[in-house]
Amino acid sequence: MRPSVWKSNLEQFRDEVTSTKPVPASVCVSAVCATFALGLLIKVLEITTNKKGFTGDLGKVQALLGAARNTSARVARYADEDVTAFDSYLNTVRSPKSNDQERNDRKRAMALALDKVIQVPFDAARVVASGIDLCAAATGVVPRSLIAEVGAAAVLLAGAVQGLIVSAQFNLRQLGEDPLGREEITAQLQELDRKVLQQEDSIRQQVASLMAGKDG
């Protein structure tokens, strides 16, 4: 069994990504980037809860902090899930097909493995997108001195979502059958992409407006 990507250091992970091995690739990298973005948000919320003289809604900040930690943990799992799913798909592609029984078994196994390869980035994209919701909420409660980090986290998360969407769309194109299912997932991905871009733009405008004001 392949070791978790989280057991490697940054240099090792970078080298794995730049190698000619099929994984880790775009989905895993997007998920890892998303956890770093959520880490920025967690940092900001942690600092806010400990900021001397903070007069904002501490309960809301703590709730956002708990949600950000939970979201980060969920996203981290998708990095490993994608590697496992793609390894499984490659194994089915390499499975024997010398007779009708083997070909039928291989076809069924490939369909199941491909479903997983599509589902992982699709699910991950939705979870990462929920992190942008947390950034939007954080803009209204953290001090202005920390607002740039919130904006950066939102931008990085939006990029991760788009990376996951591109990967899901590509994998979806490999689905030769079930065109109705493909159309439904494609529509959901397009709607998610539209929502994320709109929300990112809104957060950037809020952050720019807050940065233009007095520090708090």
C-alpha positions in Angstrom: 0.0 0.0 0.0 1.3 3.4 -0.9 2.2 5.6 2.1 0.1 8.7 2.8 1.3 11.9 1.1 1.2 13.5 4.6 4.1 11.3 5.7 6.4 13.1 3.3 8.0 16.5 3.8 7.4 19.4 1.4 10.6 18.7 -0.6 9.7 15.0 -1.0 6.1 15.8 -2.0 7.4 18.4 -4.6 9.8 15.8 -6.0 7.0 13.2 -6.2 4.8 15.7 -8.1 7.6 16.6 -10.5 8.5 13.0 -11.2 7.1 10.9 -14.2 5.0 8.8 -11.8 1.2 9.1 -12.5 0.4 10.1 -8.9 0.4 12.4 -7.0 -1.1 14.7 -9.7 -3.6 17.5 -10.1 -6.3 16.4 -7.6 -3.8 15.6 -4.9 -1.9 18.8 -5.4 -5.1 20.8 -5.4 -6.2 19.2 -2.1 -2.8 19.8 -0.5 -2.9 23.5 -1.6 -6.4 23.8 -0.2 -5.2 22.6 3.2 -2.5 25.2 3.2 -5.1 27.9 2.4 -7.3 26.6 5.2 -4.2 26.7 7.4 -3.9 30.4 6.7 -7.5 30.9 7.7 -7.0 28.8 10.9 -4.0 31.0 11.8 -6.0 34.2 11.4 -8.9 32.8 13.5 -6.5 31.5 16.2 -4.8 34.9 16.4 -8.1 36.7 16.6 -9.3 34.5 19.5 -6.1 35.4 21.4 -6.0 39.1 20.4 -5.8 41.3 23.4 -8.7 43.8 23.5 -10.7 41.9 20.8 -14.3 43.2 21.1 -15.9 41.2 18.3 -18.1 38.1 18.4 -15.7 35.6 20.0 -18.3 32.8 19.8 -18.6 33.2 16.1 -14.8 33.2 15.6 -14.5 30.0 17.6 -17.3 28.4 15.6 -15.5 29.4 12.4 -12.2 28.0 13.8 -13.8 24.7 14.5 -15.4 24.5 11.1 -12.1 25.5 9.4 -10.2 22.7 11.2 -12.9 20.2 10.3 -12.9 21.2 6.7 -9.1 21.0 6.5 -9.1 17.5 7.9 -11.7 16.4 5.3 -9.8 18.0 2.4 -6.5 16.3 3.6 -8.2 12.9 3.3 -9.0 13.6 -0.4 -5.3 13.9 -1.2 -4.7 10.3 -0.3 -8.1 9.1 -1.6 -7.3 10.4 -5.1 -3.9 8.6 -5.1 -5.6 5.4 -4.0 -8.4 5.8 -6.5 -6.1 6.4 -9.4 -3.8 3.5 -8.5 -6.9 1.3 -8.4 -7.9 2.5 -11.8 -4.5 1.8 -13.3 -4.6 -1.7 -11.8 -7.9 -2.4 -13.6 -6.5 -1.0 -16.9 -3.6 -3.5 -16.6 -5.8 -6.4 -15.6 -5.9 -9.5 -18.0 -8.3 -9.6 -20.9 -7.4 -12.8 -22.7 -10.9 -14.2 -22.8 -14.5 -13.0 -22.6 -14.8 -13.6 -18.8 -11.6 -11.6 -18.1 -12.7 -8.8 -20.5 -16.1 -8.5 -18.9 -14.6 -8.5 -15.4 -12.1 -5.9 -16.5 -14.9 -3.7 -18.0 -16.9 -3.8 -14.8 -13.9 -3.1 -12.6 -12.8 -0.2 -14.8 -16.3 1.3 -14.6 -16.3 1.2 -10.8 -12.7 2.5 -10.6 -13.5 5.3 -13.0 -16.6 6.3 -11.0 -14.3 6.7 -7.9 -11.7 8.7 -9.9 -14.5 11.1 -10.9 -16.2 11.2 -7.5 -13.1 12.1 -5.5 -12.3 15.5 -7.2 -16.1 16.2 -7.4 -16.6 15.7 -3.7 -13.3 17.4 -2.8 -14.3 20.5 -4.9 -17.5 20.9 -2.9 -15.7 20.6 0.4 -13.0 23.0 -0.6 -15.7 25.5 -1.8 -17.2 25.4 1.7 -13.9 26.7 2.9 -14.5 29.8 0.8 -17.8 30.3 2.7 -15.8 30.3 5.9 -13.5 33.0 4.5 -16.5 35.1 3.6 -17.8 34.8 7.1 -14.4 35.6 8.5 -14.1 38.9 6.7 -16.8 40.3 9.0 -15.2 39.2 12.3 -11.4 39.3 12.1 -9.4 42.5 12.7 -8.4 44.5 9.6 -4.7 43.8 10.4 -5.4 40.2 9.5 -7.8 40.6 6.6 -5.2 40.2 3.8 -4.6 36.6 5.0 -8.3 35.9 4.7 -8.3 37.3 1.2 -5.2 35.2 0.2 -6.9 32.1 1.7 -10.0 32.6 -0.3 -8.0 33.1 -3.6 -6.0 30.0 -3.0 -9.1 28.0 -2.2 -10.8 29.2 -5.3 -7.8 28.1 -7.4 -7.9 24.7 -5.7 -11.6 24.3 -6.5 -11.0 25.2 -10.1 -8.1 22.7 -10.3 -10.4 20.0 -8.9 -13.1 20.9 -11.3 -10.8 20.7 -14.3 -9.6 17.3 -13.1 -13.2 16.0 -12.6 -14.2 17.3 -16.0 -11.3 15.5 -17.7 -12.0 12.3 -15.9 -15.6 12.6 -16.8 -14.8 12.7 -20.5 -13.4 9.2 -20.1 -16.9 7.9 -19.2 -18.0 6.4 -22.4 -21.4 5.3 -21.2 -24.2 6.9 -19.0 -24.4 10.2 -20.9 -27.2 11.4 -18.7 -25.1 10.9 -15.5 -22.2 12.7 -17.2 -24.4 15.7 -18.2 -25.8 16.0 -14.6 -22.3 16.0 -13.0 -21.0 18.4 -15.7 -23.8 20.8 -14.9 -23.1 20.6 -11.2 -19.4 21.3 -11.8 -20.2 24.3 -13.9 -22.5 25.7 -11.3 -20.0 25.2 -8.6 -17.3 27.0 -10.7 -19.6 29.9 -11.3 -20.5 30.2 -7.6 -16.8 30.0 -6.5 -15.7 32.7 -9.0 -18.5 35.0 -7.9 -17.7 34.5 -4.2 -14.0 34.9 -4.7 -14.6 38.2 -6.5 -16.9 39.4 -3.7 -14.4 38.5 -1.0 -11.6 40.3 -2.8 -13.7 43.4 -3.0 -14.6 43.2 0.7 -10.9 42.7 1.6 -9.8 45.6 -0.6 -12.4 47.8 1.0 -11.3 46.8 4.6 -7.7 47.2 3.8 -8.4 50.8 2.6 -9.9 51.6 6.0 -8.2 52.1 9.4 -6.4 49.2 11.0 -8.4 47.4 13.7 
